[in-house]
Amino acid sequence: MDRDGHHEVARIDDTVTPDTLHERAERVAVPDFDYLTQTIEAVAEGLTPHPGRARRG
């Protein structure tokens, strides 16, 4: 997760400077995206009833 709380795909591109290269390279090598947690949250969100939304089935 990025500093502002958003997920992003870290990459080496033209925005990298010599000062930010090390940090960016670490983010590329060790992504902080938590696949298991995101999947569980998505399933829970899908199973949770929401007001105003008709349930199918």
PyMOL commands that set and color helices and strands:
alter all, ss='L'
color gray80, all
select helices_A, chain A and resi 21-29+35-47
alter helices_A, ss='H'
color red, helices_A
deselect
rebuild
show_as cartoon
